[in-house]
Amino acid sequence: MTRKYFGTDGIRGTANEGKMTAEIAMRVGMAAGRHFTRGEHQHRVVIGKDTRLSGYLLEPALTSGFISMGMDVVLLGPMPTPAVAMLTRSLRADLGVMLSASHNPFHDNGIKLFGPDGNKLSDEIELEIEKRMDNGYDQHLVASAELGRAQRLNNAVGRYIEFAKNTFPKHLRLDGLRIVLDCANGAAYRTAPSVLWELGAEVITIGTSPNGTNINDNCGSTMPQTMCEKVVETRADIGIALDGDADRLIICDEKGKIIDGDQVMATIATNWHENNRLNGDALVATVMSNLGLEKYMESIGLKLERTQVGDRYVVAAMQRMGCNIGGEQSGHIVLSDFNSTGDGLVAALQVLAVLTEKGRPVSNLFKSFDPYPQLLKNVRYSGDVDPLEDSHVKQAISDGESSLNGNGRVVIRKSGTEPLIRVMVEGDDDKLINNVARDIVASVQSTVQSD
């Protein structure tokens, strides 16, 4: 399946060049608008963005493309990705769009598309949109009297705040909790602090002063050290870090120790299982989740179902299996009782619900299992040759798997958002997994250098 524009999470690239220009954005609007124009009703698309400077470039280009196809455009301004998914459903829109490159630095941006059900598009629909972008996307322009209109939804922030608050158990409050909240200078800088404060918490904020270029800059879920230090400094009960578009979170305990998405999923799943809220007797995660999570789920009589990397694949498996919890080690947590995609704030509220109910420190609550040693390495590549198809690389992978002898895993994949080969080796022997990772990385690097 050859994909020219779309990766594992929409279209992404450096702003104002390559795949992330105003022209490409307009073509996406025209092609997607044409694909989702069905029936005689007045069609509608919802567009949100994070706080990147390039949002000012891409938003009007997308708007022009949709309007040229006769679609009305509802502009949300800076809003979390899950808010766009929720409002797409709430406003009965035919399509939702989020402009964000998630945890990437400000000079990148991306275009994520949601169907009318608030779910990310399937591979098949994305490929169909790609075909339209390159073949006759401008052949179905509507007559001048049928052009769409654009308007801003002034109460979008308030709508999402109330939605998020309603996911928190009605009988609980956050009174007495001191929370350090890092919004990554991103899309949740207005919504997340308001939700936690209105539910009763004392909120100490980081990353709530976006300027267009400081999104994810030494802050957020991929750089949580500042949050951890602030938790210790202020004697907070918990730290919560979101990423640039607020669809993922990482937390730290009262001692400033990081707790990743695997531990968060394990704790929420256990709590929901105890309260007869867990559907499917299973948790859905990706191949990157720790083997310790899988063993823990088995120990309490539940199953871990693995998918390829990407939260839309997690969501697809959840729907197929009837599960209501899924996610990724990186902190994308999908709770389908509430939303159709990863929602960092809603996941944080479920974490806080467990913390409030149990009345125990985070360091005690969110330690369901001891993770297996796991080593992650990235190898940058370029060119048309796929390193993973090289016979020497295949042999190195095979040798590594044999060395682990069933007591670990090797996961090698191409990043869907960057030109990287990601090498993950996991097992119960630190020295062995280091040796296996070193040999595979060396083999990939040798292939890349000879390309």
N, C-alpha and C positions, 0 to 999 in steps of 0.2 A: 504494500500500500504506500505509494509515493505521495508525500505531502510537500507542497511547495511553500506554503505560507504558515499553516497551523502546526503547532507542536503539541506537547502534552497538556498545555494550559493556554489555549488560544494562540494568538499571533504575538510574538515578542521580538524586540530588537532595540538597537540604539535609535533614539529619537532623531527624526529628520534625516535619516539615511536608510538605505536598504529596504526592509519590509515595514518600516515604521515612519513613512512619510505621509503628508497630507493627501497625496494622490492615492496611495494604497488605502488609507482610511476611507476616502470617499468611495473607492471601488468596493470596499467591504460593505459600506452602507447601501450602495446600489444593489450589489449581488445578494446580500442577506435580505434586503427589503423586498426584492423580487421573489426570493424563495419563500418568504413568510407572508406574502400577499395572497390571501385565500378568502374567497367569499366576497360579498358585496358590502360588508360593514366598513366603517372608516378605521383603518389599521393604525396601530399605535406602537411606538417603541420607547423604552425607558433607557436613558443614558446616565450613568454615574461615572465618577472618576476619583482618583486619589489626589494628592497634593503636588504632583510633579508639575514643573513649569511647562512641560510639553503637552499637558492636558489642554492648554489654551490653543495649541496647534491642531490636535487631533479631534477635539470635540466638535468644532464648527465644520470640519471636513466630513466627519461622519454624519452630522446633522444634514448637511447639504445632500449627501448621497441618499439618505432616507426620504427627505422631502421630495427629491426628484422622482421617487417611485410612488409618491402619493401617500406616504406614511406621516402621521403626526408624531412629533418628537416631544417627550417629556424630559426635561433636563433637571437632574437632581443636584448637581454640583458635587463637591467632595463628600462621598458617602462610602461606607464599607461595602465590599463585594457582596456579603450576605444580605445587606439591605437592598441592593439592586435585585437580587434573586427574589426576595420577599415582596418588594414593591411591583415587580413584574407580574407576579400572581395577583397581588392585591388590586392593582389597577387594571386588571384584565387586558394587559398588553400582549401583543403578538410576539414580542421579542424584547430581551433586555441586553444591555451592553455595559461592560465595565472597562474603563480605561485604567490599567494598572500593570506594573511589572512586579507586583507583590513585594518580595524582600530584596529585589535588585536595587542598585544605586539609582540616583535621580536621572542619570542620562539615558537609562533604558525606559521603555514603556511597552504596554501591551494592550491587546484588544481581546476581551473575553466575551463570549456570546452565551445567552441563556434563552431557552425556548419558553413558550407561554406557561409551562408548568414550573418554571424556575430552575430547571435542571440544565447543566451544561450540555452542549450539543454532542451528538454522537459523531464518531469518526465519519460515518457515511454522509451525514448532513454537512459536516465541515468540508469534505471532499467535493460535494455538490456545489457549495458556495465558492470553493476555489475554482472550479470549472467556469462558473458564471463570471468570476472576476477576470478571467483571461479570455473569455469567449462571449462577446455580445452582451456584456453587462449593461451597455448603454442603448440597447435596442428596444427597451420597454419603458422608455421615459413617458410619464403621463402628460396629458395635455395641460396647458398652463392653468386652466381653470380647476384642475384636479390636484394641484400641488398640495403637499401637506403643510402643516403649520408647526411652529415650535413654541413651547411655553415652559417656564420654570415652575417646579412644584415647591412652593415656598415653605410648606410644612413637612417636607420630607424628613428632616432631622427629628422632629417631634413624633412622627409616625413610627420611625424605627426605635426611638427611645421607649415608647409605650409597648411596642412589640417585644423588645428584649426584656423589659421589666416583667411582662406577663409570662415569661418562661420560668421565672423564679417562683418556687413554691409559695403559695399565698400565706401559709401559716408561719413563714420565717421572715426574719429581718437581719440586716447586717450591722445593727447597732453594736458598738463596742469593738468592731474589727477595724484595724488600721491596715490599709492596703496601699502598697506602692504600685502604681499603674504607669506603664511605659507604652505610649501610643505611637512610637516610631516616627513622630512628626508626619503621620500619615492620615489615612482616611477616617480613622475613629477619634480624631483629636477633640471633636465636639461631643460625640455621642457617648463614648465609653465612660468618661469621668462623670457625666450627668447621671447615667444609669446607676452607677455604684453609689454616688452620693445620695440620690433620691431614695435608694433602698436602705439608707442609714449608715453607710460606712464613712470612716474618715479616709479621705483619698489624698495621697501624696503623688503628684503627677510628674512625669518625665516625658519629653517628646510631644508636647502639645503646642508648639510654636512653629508651625511649618512656614517656610519661606520660598518653597518651590524647588530648592536644591538640597535641603537637609533631611529629606526622607530617608530613613534607615541609616543615617550617618551616625555611627557609634551609638546606636540605640536600637530598640526593637527586639523581636524574638531571635534574630540571628546574631545580635551583639548585646547579650543581656547582662554584661558585667556591671554596667552602671546601675541597673535595677538591683542586682544582688548587693552591691555595696550600699545602696540607699536603704535597703531593707534592714541591713545590720545597723547602719548609722541611726535610723529612726526607730529601731526596735519594732518594726512592723510585723504583723502576723503572717503576711504572704506577699510575694511579688508576682505581678502579672504583666507579661510583655506581649504585645500584639505585633504583627508585621505591618508593612506599608498599606495593605488593603484590608487588614483586620480579619482575614479568614483563617488565621492560625494563631496559636498562643503557645508560650512557654511560661512555666511558673517556677518560682523558687520558694524554698521553705523559709522559716523564720531565722535560719542560720545562714541564709544566702546561698544554699546549695540548689543547683539546677535540677528540675524534675521534668523529664521530657514527655512527649505525647504518649509513649507507650505506657508509662506509669499512670498518666491521667486517664487514659482509656480503661486501664485495668481497674482503677478505683471507681470510676463512674459505673462501669459494667457490673462490678461486684455489688455496689449499692443498689443499682436497679434490679439486679437478680434477687437480692434479699427482699426487695419491696415488690416483687412480681411485676416489674415494669420492663424487663429485658425480653425483647421479642426474638424468637428463633433460637434461643439458647446458644447464641454465638456472637462473636465480635468479628468485624471485617477489618483487615489491615493489609498493608502492602508487603511485598517481599523484603522491604527494608526494616520492618519491625523486628525487634530482638527475639531471639529464640527463647529467652527467659519468659517473655510474655506468652508465647505459645505453650510452654510447659506449665505456667501458672494457670492458664485457662483450663487446661486438661485436668489440673489438680482439683479444681472446684466443679468439675463435671460439665464444663462448657467447651465450645470449639472455637478455634481461631481459623478463619477463612482468609487466605492470602490472595491478593490481586497484583497486577503490575502497578508501577508507580503512577500516581495521578489520582486526585480525589474523585474525578468523574468515574473512574473504574471502580473505586470503592463504592460509590453511590449505586452503580449498576448492579454490583454484587449484593448490596444490601437490599435492593428492590427484588432481586431474583430470589433471595433466601428469606425475605420477610424480616430482616434485622433492622433494629433502630439505632444501633451505635456502630460507627466505623471511623477510620481515620488513618493518619500517618504518624510515624515517629517524630516527624518535624513539627507536629502540633496542629495539623489540619484535623479537626474533630468534627465529624458529621453526626448530628443528632436529629434524625428524621422526624421525630415527634414534633420538632419545632421549625426546622428549615430544611431546604433541599440541597444545601451545600455547606462547606465548612464555615463555621461562625465562631471566631475567637472569643467574642464577648459572651455569647450564649453558653459556650463550653465553660468559660470562666465562672459563669453564674451557677452552673451545675457543680463545679469544683467547690465554690463557696457554700452551696447548699449542703454538701457532704460535710464540709468543715464546721458549719453552724450546727448541724444536727448532731454530729459526734462529739463536738466540744473538745477535740484533741488537737495537738499541734500538727501542722502540715507535715513536719518531718516524720511523724509517727503514722499518719494516715496514708500518705502517698508513697509507700514503699512496699508494694504488693509482692515484688519478686526481686531477686538479685540478677541483674542483667549479665548475659554472657559477654565476655570481652568481644568488642566489635571494632574493626579498623576500617576507616573510610579513606580512600585516596582518589584524587582526580588527576586525569591526564588530558591536557589540552591537545586538540588535533585540528587539522584543516585539510582541505583538498577533497577530492572525490572518492578516495579509497576508504572503505570501511575497515578500521583496524580489527574489528571483531570477526571479520571474515578471513583474516590471515591465519594460515595453518599453524604458525609458530605460537600465536596467541591462543588459538584453540587448544593446542597441546599443553601450554602452560596452565590454562584453566583446568583441563582434565587432570594434570599432574597434581594441582593444588587440591582438587576435590578428593583425589585418592589419598593424599597425605592426611586429610582431616578424618578419613576412615569412618564417616558417619557421625562424627562428634562435632559437626559444625556445618557452615554453609558458605558458598561462594556465590555472590551476585554481581554480575558485570553487565552494565547497561550504558547506553548513550543518553546523555541528558537531553530532555525535550526542550530546554530553554537556552542552553549554552553549548558551544562546541567542545564538550568534555566527555571523556569516557570515565564513568564512575565505577570504582572497584571497591566492593565491600566484602570483607572476610570476617567470619564469626566462628568462634569455637571456645572450648574450655581451656585452651593452652595458649597463653599470651605469646610465647616465643614462636610457636608453630604458626599462629595466624600472621605474625609479623613476617616470617619467612615466606609464607605463601603469597601474601600481598606484595612483598618486595619482588618476587619472581614474576608475578603477573604484570605488575606495573613496568618492570624492566622490559618485558616482552612487548607490551603495547608501545612504550617509548621508542623501542628499536624500530618497530613498524612505522611509527609516525615520522621518525627522523629519516627513514629511507624512502618515504613517500615523495 
